[in-house]
């Protein structure tokens, strides 16, 4: 079955969609009546692709070159493609069962399959995942603008390199200015389609980062400044085998966009386009991921840091090295600033659905909207100032909430099959996703815990 073939005719146009249940965590169409969005005639295909692509291409791209250091280029790129295919399959399952049950949100679908507990569990996972991801965004922005010492060696930030070390370009102060001047205003939009222009600009900034990185790598490769890195992982013992699984949470987190699919689908003028939106977005993001992983690891090899942007603070050995370094870092920091509101949008809605399940739609209550927005941004700001590394945040969110949102919950909904539409192939795929997700992430958690305890006896090393 395909997404498009299961659409009832009356749901093809946004104008004829049924009003949204006020108790649903992702509240898309009811807001149009209560929130004063009557002039909105539906989102375009292009705008939907930009919004979904922006949801996907966030901070995960910065950690992918580091996964190549663990996996090698051959295995690493193969896993990036595999995760994209698996993500498309899981989203297809979500949308097909949503059509069957007339659910307009991920939370509503979980509620239909598993009751209130299932819905609340999904909302908690979205909170954990999105708060973790947004904290990563802030950490990277802080690394770029103010520098980082998380690896034990200090890497200068852009502002630190330009003006020297001052209180006003310190990490906390810079993140405070970015939060108040950029994050807070962009987080105040009540409809996700309002962010399509900032999403398009964020994709453009990511392309700028990508083009410069590829250009630097090609120039250095031609001049003989770098060598082709290894294609396969360096496996010498059982510990090195376990270490391979530590990249799984990063790869999982890189493709998580499921929490925004329903919101984007509900705002489309023609809902039959959602299948094309998903496939186009995943193809675009996979291309960006593969290119970044290949050329990022090619450029820095085994010296690639957890956040590859931190590598762009040294002499690259080519003309205008300093200018190119700053252009790479600033362009991607700007990209993340514009991605922030796209990920924040479902975070706020799910927090509201968890705390106020029986209240009026969030868009119709300015006080509740403002309080939840301010509270969440404050938590994210504090987290970014106390968590030292993006790898630490990715390991936690990717091994817990992200894997549930992306694979375990869609598979569980399929196996539950309340509408008796799941095929044998769907059920085999669902069992595979659950087994793979649980096994790989348990090994990843064990490997991370082992490495942590191994380091603790010798903190000075």
C-alpha positions as CSV (number, residue, x, y, z in Angstrom):
1,X,0.0,0.0,0.0
2,X,1.1,3.6,-0.6
3,X,0.2,6.7,1.3
4,X,-1.5,8.3,-1.6
5,X,-3.7,5.3,-2.5
6,X,-5.2,5.2,1.0
7,X,-6.4,8.8,1.0
8,X,-10.1,9.3,1.0
9,X,-11.2,11.7,-1.7
10,X,-12.6,14.2,0.8
11,X,-9.2,14.6,2.5
12,X,-7.3,15.6,-0.6
13,X,-8.0,19.3,0.0
14,X,-7.1,21.0,3.2
15,X,-10.3,23.1,3.2
16,X,-12.4,20.0,3.6
17,X,-10.5,18.3,6.4
18,X,-12.3,17.6,9.6
19,X,-11.7,19.9,12.6
20,X,-8.9,18.7,14.9
21,X,-9.6,17.1,18.3
22,X,-8.6,19.7,20.8
23,X,-6.9,17.1,23.0
24,X,-4.5,16.1,20.2
25,X,-0.9,17.1,21.1
26,X,0.0,18.4,17.6
27,X,-2.9,20.9,17.0
28,X,-2.9,21.9,13.4
29,X,-6.3,22.7,11.9
30,X,-8.5,23.6,14.9
31,X,-6.1,26.5,15.4
32,X,-7.2,27.9,12.1
33,X,-10.7,28.4,13.5
34,X,-9.9,29.5,17.0
35,X,-6.6,31.2,16.3
36,X,-7.6,33.5,13.5
37,X,-5.9,31.7,10.6
38,X,-8.8,32.0,8.2
39,X,-6.7,33.7,5.5
40,X,-4.4,30.7,5.3
41,X,-5.2,28.7,2.1
42,X,-2.8,25.8,2.6
43,X,1.0,25.2,2.5
44,X,2.8,24.5,-0.8
45,X,4.8,21.4,-1.7
46,X,8.0,23.5,-1.8
47,X,7.3,25.1,1.6
48,X,6.6,21.7,3.1
49,X,9.8,20.2,1.7
50,X,11.8,23.1,3.2
51,X,10.2,22.7,6.6
52,X,10.6,18.9,6.7
53,X,14.2,19.1,5.4
54,X,15.0,21.7,8.0
55,X,13.6,19.5,10.7
56,X,15.9,16.7,9.5
57,X,19.1,18.6,8.8
58,X,19.9,20.0,12.1
59,X,22.8,19.3,14.4
60,X,23.2,15.7,13.4
61,X,25.2,16.7,10.3
62,X,28.0,18.0,12.5
63,X,28.5,14.7,14.3
64,X,28.3,12.5,11.1
65,X,32.0,13.1,10.1
66,X,32.9,11.7,13.6
67,X,30.8,8.6,12.9
68,X,32.9,8.1,9.8
69,X,36.0,8.1,12.0
70,X,34.5,5.1,13.8
71,X,32.9,3.3,10.9
72,X,35.1,4.2,8.0
73,X,33.7,5.8,4.8
74,X,32.3,2.7,3.2
75,X,30.3,1.3,6.1
76,X,29.4,4.8,7.3
77,X,27.9,6.0,4.0
78,X,26.1,2.6,3.6
79,X,24.5,3.1,7.0
80,X,23.4,6.7,6.2
81,X,21.5,5.4,3.1
82,X,20.1,2.4,5.1
83,X,18.8,4.8,7.8
84,X,17.1,7.0,5.2
85,X,15.3,4.0,3.7
86,X,14.2,2.8,7.1
87,X,13.0,6.3,8.1
88,X,10.9,6.5,4.9
89,X,9.3,3.2,5.7
90,X,8.5,4.1,9.3
91,X,6.9,7.5,8.2
92,X,4.9,5.6,5.6
93,X,3.5,3.3,8.3
94,X,2.6,6.3,10.5
95,X,0.8,8.1,7.7
96,X,-1.1,5.0,6.5
97,X,-2.4,4.2,9.9
98,X,-3.2,7.9,10.5
99,X,-5.4,7.8,7.4
100,X,-7.1,4.6,8.5
101,X,-8.0,6.0,11.9
102,X,-8.5,9.7,10.8
103,X,-5.8,10.7,13.2
104,X,-4.3,14.2,12.6
105,X,-1.4,13.9,14.9
106,X,1.3,11.4,16.0
107,X,0.0,11.7,19.6
108,X,-3.6,11.0,18.4
109,X,-2.4,7.9,16.6
110,X,-0.6,6.6,19.7
111,X,-3.6,7.4,21.8
112,X,-5.8,5.4,19.4
113,X,-3.5,2.4,19.5
114,X,-2.5,2.4,23.1
115,X,-4.8,4.8,25.0
116,X,-3.9,7.8,27.1
117,X,-0.7,6.1,28.3
118,X,0.6,5.6,24.8
119,X,-0.2,9.2,23.9
120,X,1.6,10.5,27.1
121,X,4.6,8.3,26.4
122,X,4.9,9.8,22.9
123,X,4.7,13.3,24.3
124,X,7.4,12.6,26.9
125,X,9.7,11.2,24.2
126,X,9.2,14.2,22.0
127,X,10.0,16.5,24.9
128,X,13.2,14.5,25.7
129,X,14.3,14.3,22.1
130,X,13.6,17.9,21.1
131,X,15.0,19.5,24.2
132,X,18.1,17.4,23.7
133,X,18.4,18.4,20.1
134,X,17.8,22.1,20.8
135,X,20.5,22.0,23.5
136,X,22.9,20.5,20.9
137,X,22.0,23.4,18.6
138,X,22.9,25.9,21.3
139,X,26.1,24.0,22.2
140,X,27.3,24.1,18.6
141,X,26.4,27.8,18.3
142,X,28.4,28.5,21.5
143,X,31.3,26.4,20.1
144,X,31.3,28.3,16.9
145,X,31.0,31.8,18.3
146,X,32.9,31.5,21.6
147,X,35.1,28.4,21.3
148,X,35.1,25.1,23.1
149,X,37.5,23.1,25.3
150,X,35.4,19.9,25.6
151,X,38.0,17.8,23.9
152,X,40.7,18.9,26.3
153,X,42.2,21.4,23.8
154,X,40.8,24.8,23.4
155,X,39.4,25.6,19.9
156,X,38.9,29.3,19.3
157,X,35.5,30.6,18.4
158,X,34.8,33.1,15.6
159,X,34.3,36.1,17.9
160,X,37.2,35.1,20.1
161,X,39.4,35.0,17.0
162,X,38.2,38.4,15.7
163,X,38.2,40.4,19.0
164,X,40.1,38.4,21.6
165,X,38.9,37.0,24.9
166,X,36.3,39.4,26.4
167,X,33.3,39.0,28.8
168,X,30.9,40.1,26.1
169,X,31.9,37.3,23.7
170,X,32.0,34.6,26.4
171,X,29.8,31.6,25.8
172,X,27.0,32.4,28.3
173,X,26.6,36.0,27.2
174,X,26.6,35.2,23.5
175,X,24.0,32.4,24.0
176,X,21.9,34.8,26.0
177,X,21.9,37.4,23.2
178,X,21.2,34.7,20.5
179,X,18.3,33.4,22.6
180,X,16.7,36.8,23.2
181,X,17.4,38.2,19.8
182,X,16.8,35.3,17.5
183,X,15.3,32.2,19.1
184,X,12.6,33.9,21.1
185,X,11.1,36.0,18.3
186,X,11.1,33.0,15.8
187,X,9.6,30.7,18.4
188,X,6.5,33.0,18.7
189,X,4.9,31.9,15.4
190,X,1.7,29.8,15.9
191,X,1.6,28.1,12.5
192,X,4.5,26.0,11.2
193,X,4.0,27.2,7.6
194,X,4.9,30.7,8.8
195,X,8.5,29.4,9.1
196,X,8.8,28.3,5.4
197,X,11.0,31.3,4.5
198,X,13.4,31.0,7.4
199,X,13.5,27.2,6.6
200,X,14.5,28.0,3.0
201,X,17.1,30.4,4.2
202,X,18.4,27.8,6.7
203,X,18.8,25.2,3.8
204,X,20.7,27.8,1.8
205,X,23.1,28.4,4.7
206,X,23.6,24.6,5.0
207,X,24.4,24.5,1.2
208,X,27.0,27.3,1.7
209,X,28.7,25.3,4.4
210,X,28.6,22.2,2.2
211,X,30.0,23.9,-0.9
212,X,32.9,25.5,1.0
213,X,33.8,22.3,2.8
214,X,33.7,20.3,-0.5
215,X,35.8,23.0,-2.2
216,X,38.5,23.0,0.5
217,X,38.7,19.2,0.4
218,X,39.1,19.1,-3.4
219,X,41.8,21.8,-3.4
220,X,43.7,20.0,-0.7
221,X,43.2,16.6,-2.4
222,X,44.6,17.9,-5.7
223,X,47.6,19.5,-4.0
224,X,48.4,16.3,-2.1
225,X,47.6,17.8,1.3
226,X,45.4,15.0,2.3
227,X,45.1,11.2,1.7
228,X,42.1,9.0,1.1
229,X,40.9,7.9,4.5
230,X,40.1,4.3,5.4
231,X,36.8,2.8,4.0
232,X,36.2,0.2,6.8
233,X,36.3,0.4,10.6
234,X,39.4,-0.5,12.6
235,X,38.4,-3.6,14.5
236,X,41.0,-5.2,16.7
237,X,39.1,-6.6,19.7
238,X,35.6,-6.9,21.3
239,X,35.8,-3.4,22.7
240,X,36.3,-1.9,19.3
241,X,33.3,-3.9,18.0
242,X,31.1,-2.5,20.7
243,X,32.4,1.0,19.9
244,X,30.9,0.7,16.4
245,X,27.4,0.7,18.0
246,X,28.0,4.1,19.7
247,X,27.3,5.8,16.3
248,X,23.8,4.3,16.1
249,X,22.2,7.0,18.3
250,X,23.8,9.7,16.2
251,X,22.5,8.1,13.0
252,X,19.0,7.7,14.4
253,X,18.9,11.3,15.6
254,X,20.0,12.6,12.2
255,X,16.8,11.5,10.6
256,X,14.2,12.0,13.3
257,X,11.4,14.2,11.9
258,X,8.3,12.1,12.6
259,X,7.0,14.6,15.2
260,X,6.6,17.3,12.5
261,X,5.2,15.1,9.7
262,X,1.5,15.4,10.8
263,X,1.8,19.2,11.3
264,X,3.2,19.7,7.8
265,X,0.7,17.2,6.3
266,X,-2.3,19.0,8.0
267,X,-1.3,22.4,6.5
268,X,-0.8,21.1,2.9
269,X,-3.4,22.3,0.4
270,X,-3.3,18.8,-1.2
271,X,-2.6,16.1,1.4
272,X,-1.8,13.6,-1.4
273,X,1.5,15.4,-1.7
274,X,2.8,14.3,1.7
275,X,4.4,11.1,0.3
276,X,6.4,13.2,-2.3
277,X,7.3,15.7,0.4
278,X,8.8,13.0,2.6
279,X,10.7,11.3,-0.1
280,X,12.1,14.5,-1.6
281,X,13.1,15.7,1.9
282,X,14.9,12.4,2.7
283,X,16.7,12.3,-0.6
284,X,17.8,15.9,-0.2
285,X,19.0,15.4,3.4
286,X,20.7,12.1,2.6
287,X,22.7,13.8,-0.2
288,X,23.7,16.5,2.2
289,X,24.7,14.0,4.9
290,X,26.7,11.8,2.6
291,X,28.6,14.8,1.1
292,X,29.3,16.3,4.5
293,X,30.4,13.0,6.0
294,X,32.7,12.2,3.1
295,X,34.4,15.5,2.7
296,X,34.5,16.3,6.4
297,X,36.3,13.1,7.2
298,X,38.4,13.4,4.1
299,X,39.6,16.8,5.3
300,X,40.4,16.0,8.9
301,X,40.7,12.2,9.0
302,X,41.2,10.7,12.5
303,X,41.5,14.2,13.9
304,X,37.8,14.8,13.3
305,X,36.1,16.1,16.4
306,X,32.6,15.2,17.7
307,X,31.5,18.6,16.4
308,X,33.3,18.9,13.0
309,X,32.8,22.7,13.1
310,X,35.3,22.9,15.9
311,X,38.0,21.6,13.5
312,X,37.7,24.8,11.4
313,X,39.9,26.9,13.7
314,X,43.3,26.0,12.3
315,X,45.3,26.7,9.2
316,X,43.9,24.6,6.4
317,X,47.1,25.0,4.3
318,X,45.3,26.8,1.4
319,X,44.9,30.5,0.5
320,X,42.3,32.5,2.5
321,X,42.2,29.7,5.1
322,X,41.1,32.0,7.9
323,X,38.3,33.6,5.8
324,X,37.0,30.2,4.7
325,X,37.1,28.8,8.2
326,X,35.0,31.7,9.5
327,X,32.6,31.4,6.5
328,X,32.0,27.7,7.2
329,X,31.4,28.1,10.9
330,X,29.2,31.3,10.6
331,X,27.1,29.8,7.8
332,X,26.2,26.7,9.8
333,X,25.7,28.6,13.0
334,X,23.2,30.7,11.1
335,X,21.6,27.6,9.7
336,X,21.1,26.2,13.3
337,X,19.6,29.5,14.5
338,X,16.9,29.2,11.8
339,X,16.3,25.5,12.4
340,X,15.6,26.1,16.1
341,X,11.9,27.3,15.7
342,X,11.1,24.3,13.5
343,X,12.1,21.8,16.2
344,X,10.7,24.0,18.9
345,X,7.2,24.1,17.4
346,X,6.2,20.4,18.1
347,X,8.1,20.6,21.5
348,X,5.8,23.3,22.7
349,X,2.6,21.6,21.4
350,X,3.5,18.3,23.1
351,X,4.4,20.0,26.3
352,X,1.0,21.7,26.3
353,X,-0.7,18.5,25.4
354,X,1.0,16.8,28.3
355,X,0.3,19.5,30.9
356,X,-3.1,20.7,29.7
357,X,-4.7,17.8,27.8
358,X,-8.3,19.2,28.2
359,X,-7.6,22.9,27.6
360,X,-8.4,25.0,24.6
361,X,-6.0,24.9,21.7
362,X,-2.7,26.4,22.6
363,X,-2.9,29.0,19.8
364,X,-6.0,30.5,21.4
365,X,-4.4,31.1,24.8
366,X,-1.7,33.8,24.6
367,X,-0.8,33.5,28.3
368,X,-0.3,29.7,28.2
369,X,1.5,30.0,24.9
370,X,3.9,32.6,26.3
371,X,4.6,30.8,29.6
372,X,5.3,27.4,27.9
373,X,7.6,29.1,25.4
374,X,9.5,31.0,28.0
375,X,9.9,28.0,30.3
376,X,11.1,25.7,27.5
377,X,13.6,28.2,26.2
378,X,15.0,28.8,29.7
379,X,15.5,25.0,30.2
380,X,17.3,24.7,26.8
381,X,19.5,27.7,27.6
382,X,20.6,26.3,30.9
383,X,21.2,22.8,29.4
384,X,23.4,24.3,26.7
385,X,25.6,26.0,29.4
386,X,26.1,22.8,31.5
387,X,26.4,20.0,29.0
388,X,29.9,20.1,27.5
389,X,29.7,18.1,24.3
390,X,27.2,17.4,21.5
391,X,28.3,13.7,21.5
392,X,27.1,13.4,25.1
393,X,23.7,14.9,24.3
394,X,23.3,12.8,21.1
395,X,24.1,9.6,22.9
396,X,21.4,10.2,25.5
397,X,18.6,11.4,23.2
398,X,19.4,9.1,20.3
399,X,19.6,6.0,22.5
400,X,16.3,6.7,24.3
401,X,13.6,9.1,22.9
402,X,14.7,9.4,19.3
403,X,14.8,5.7,18.6
404,X,11.3,5.3,20.1
405,X,9.8,8.2,18.0
406,X,11.5,7.1,14.8
407,X,11.2,3.3,14.9
408,X,9.8,1.6,18.0
409,X,6.4,3.5,18.1
410,X,5.6,3.3,14.4
411,X,6.4,-0.5,14.5
412,X,4.3,-1.0,17.7
413,X,1.3,0.8,16.0
414,X,1.7,-1.5,13.0
415,X,1.8,-4.6,15.1
416,X,-1.2,-3.4,17.1
417,X,-3.1,-3.0,13.8
418,X,-6.4,-1.8,15.2
419,X,-7.8,-1.3,11.7
420,X,-6.5,-4.7,10.3
421,X,-4.7,-3.1,7.4
422,X,-1.1,-4.3,8.1
423,X,0.3,-6.8,5.7
424,X,2.7,-9.6,6.5
425,X,5.5,-7.5,5.1
426,X,4.6,-4.6,7.4
427,X,4.7,-6.8,10.4
428,X,8.0,-8.4,9.5
429,X,9.5,-4.9,8.9
430,X,8.1,-3.7,12.3
431,X,9.6,-6.7,14.2
432,X,12.9,-6.0,12.4
433,X,12.8,-2.3,13.4
434,X,12.1,-3.0,17.0
435,X,14.8,-5.7,17.4
436,X,17.4,-3.6,15.6
437,X,16.6,-0.5,17.6
438,X,16.6,-2.2,21.0
439,X,19.7,-4.3,20.4
440,X,21.9,-1.6,18.8
441,X,21.0,1.0,21.4
442,X,21.4,-1.3,24.4
443,X,24.9,-2.1,23.0
444,X,25.6,1.6,22.5
445,X,24.5,2.5,26.0
446,X,26.7,-0.3,27.4
447,X,29.7,0.8,25.4
448,X,29.2,4.4,26.4
449,X,28.8,3.4,30.1
450,X,31.9,1.2,29.9
451,X,34.0,4.0,28.4
452,X,32.7,6.4,31.0
453,X,33.6,4.2,34.0
454,X,37.0,3.4,32.4
455,X,37.8,7.1,32.3
456,X,36.6,7.9,35.8
457,X,39.5,6.2,37.7
458,X,42.0,8.5,35.9
459,X,40.2,11.9,35.5
460,X,43.5,13.7,34.8
461,X,44.3,11.6,31.7
